[in-house]
Amino acid sequence: MKRRHRATAPAAAVGVGKGVERPRIHPKDLWTEALSGVLARPVRSVLTTLGTVLGIGTLVVTVGVASTAAHQIVGRFDALTATSVTVVVPPPPPASETVPLVGWDDVDAVGRLAGVESSAALAQSDELAAVQVRANDVVAPGGLSGQTLAVVAASSSLPAAVRGEVTAGRFYDRGDIARGARVAVLGDQAARLLGVTRVEDAPAVFFNGLSFTVIGILGGIEREQRLSTSVILPPTTARDRLGLDTVNRVLVNTSLGAAQQVARQSPVALAPGSAKALTVLAPPDLSRARKGVQGDVNGLFLVLGLVSLIVGALGIANVTLVTVMERVGEIGLRRALGASRRQIAAQFLLESTTIGLLGGVIGAALGVVVVVAVSAVKDWTPVLDGRLAVGAPVVGAVVGLLAGVYPSLRASRMEPVEALRAPS
């Protein structure tokens, strides 16, 4: 009897010669595994996330506070300096009988320019820059009495032009100027030096053999602070009694943003035919000042924020590497069941990215709260860049991704047999 042999199928029928297909992991399952790995050790994950929270939070706080402080610095610069324009009038030639370039009434033309809030003219001379002024007409024997003060002439609009206020009495008006009244206003420091505190009793000051009734005290001077130690006279009085008549400077205060325009127009308004002879002192462009201040402050604090962020990244890398070493057995089992190197690396990369993302979200939220709180305490207006607040979580995720590159490569290079043999 012949034995019948069963026909064997060709090798191709049983798949011999073909590579073994690796199992595929759905992205949702990969995310679930990564999230489970993060939540499996909550205390460690929280501490690791805290590093990113501090890094991102510090970055948001430093940039936010820097921007807010820069705007406050520029705002103060705007209020004190950026609205001040000074027109310098050159002295007339010696022995000249020509009409002065700028007269006292010409200042009214500047006041009509758009953006001008106040203006005043000043007249000073070297002879009256240091005058012995007394509060009484009694001269002590054997020496000089009184104080060395400057004597100037100014328009009646001077208090507004120097951002000051009359603390006692009043400032002379157009009527006093028209009459050539022998009155004077003292700067607050000059009044203190002369012992004049009240003007109700019509005190007088004496210099150059003349007496002038003090009708007011000018204090709180923010601009031209040298006037606080001066005796201020009406223009007609200074001209008739002291020969001080030539306008040296015109002080102009403008609204914010109008200084450059007023600086170009004021010489023409003061001296239409000789505008080029006048010198205008104007503040620098506000946009350049703002960018310069904000750039310097932001650059300084940005370095501090980046250092904190690097520290957080190192913390994530360190903890992720420790986690890989603790989960050697799990990695070996996954590799033995068919997980590829890429899948192992993707899992740990996703875990570190998740930690960085959570740290970025929490850090950005805390940073915004701190910036608003600091601004509220300092009575500032908070300045926050929306791109920074929205991009901070993305930065945290990128930091976590970069921090997990080496640990994930370390995990993916483990061989299944060696990983399973490793002590747990």
RAJOVEN-V989089 format. One record per backbone hydrogen bond with DSSP energy under -1.0 kcal/mol. NH is the residue of the N-H (numbers start at 1). CO is the residue of the C=O. If there is no record, write none. Layout:
NH,CO / NH,CO
This chain:
13,10 / 16,11 / 18,15 / 30,26 / 31,27 / 32,28 / 33,29 / 34,30 / 35,31 / 36,32 / 37,33 / 38,34 / 39,35 / 40,36 / 45,41 / 46,42 / 47,43 / 48,44 / 49,45 / 50,46 / 53,49 / 54,50 / 55,51 / 56,52 / 57,53 / 58,54 / 59,55 / 60,56 / 61,57 / 62,58 / 63,59 / 64,60 / 65,61 / 66,62 / 67,63 / 68,64 / 69,65 / 70,66 / 71,67 / 72,68 / 73,69 / 74,70 / 75,71 / 76,72 / 77,73 / 78,74 / 79,75 / 80,76 / 81,77 / 82,77 / 84,81 / 85,252 / 86,281 / 87,250 / 88,279 / 89,248 / 96,93 / 108,105 / 109,106 / 111,107 / 113,110 / 116,113 / 117,253 / 118,253 / 120,251 / 122,249 / 123,153 / 129,126 / 131,149 / 133,147 / 134,206 / 143,140 / 147,133 / 149,131 / 150,229 / 151,128 / 152,231 / 153,123 / 154,233 / 155,121 / 158,155 / 161,157 / 162,158 / 164,159 / 165,219 / 167,217 / 168,217 / 170,215 / 177,173 / 178,174 / 179,175 / 181,176 / 183,181 / 184,213 / 185,232 / 186,216 / 187,230 / 188,218 / 190,228 / 191,187 / 192,188 / 193,189 / 194,190 / 196,191 / 202,199 / 205,212 / 206,134 / 207,210 / 210,207 / 212,205 / 213,182 / 214,203 / 215,184 / 217,168 / 218,186 / 219,165 / 222,162 / 223,162 / 227,224 / 228,225 / 229,226 / 230,227 / 231,150 / 232,185 / 233,152 / 238,234 / 239,235 / 240,236 / 241,237 / 242,238 / 244,238 / 248,122 / 249,122 / 250,87 / 251,120 / 252,85 / 253,118 / 254,83 / 255,115 / 258,255 / 262,258 / 263,259 / 264,260 / 265,261 / 266,262 / 269,265 / 270,266 / 271,267 / 274,271 / 277,274 / 278,275 / 279,88 / 281,86 / 289,285 / 290,286 / 291,287 / 292,288 / 293,289 / 294,290 / 295,291 / 296,292 / 297,293 / 298,294 / 299,295 / 300,296 / 301,297 / 302,298 / 303,299 / 304,300 / 305,301 / 306,302 / 307,303 / 308,304 / 309,305 / 310,306 / 311,307 / 312,308 / 313,309 / 314,310 / 315,311 / 316,312 / 317,313 / 318,314 / 319,315 / 320,316 / 321,317 / 322,318 / 323,319 / 324,320 / 325,321 / 326,322 / 327,323 / 331,327 / 332,328 / 333,329 / 334,330 / 335,331 / 336,332 / 337,333 / 338,335 / 339,334 / 344,340 / 345,341 / 346,342 / 347,343 / 348,344 / 349,345 / 350,346 / 351,347 / 352,348 / 353,349 / 354,350 / 355,351 / 356,352 / 357,353 / 358,354 / 359,355 / 360,356 / 361,357 / 362,358 / 363,359 / 364,360 / 365,361 / 366,362 / 367,363 / 368,364 / 369,365 / 370,366 / 371,367 / 372,368 / 373,369 / 374,370 / 375,371 / 376,372 / 377,373 / 378,374 / 380,375 / 389,385 / 390,386 / 391,387 / 392,388 / 395,391 / 396,392 / 397,393 / 398,394 / 399,395 / 400,396 / 401,397 / 402,398 / 403,399 / 404,400 / 405,402 / 408,404 / 409,405 / 410,406 / 411,407 / 412,408 / 413,409 / 414,411 / 419,415 / 420,416 / 421,417 / 422,418
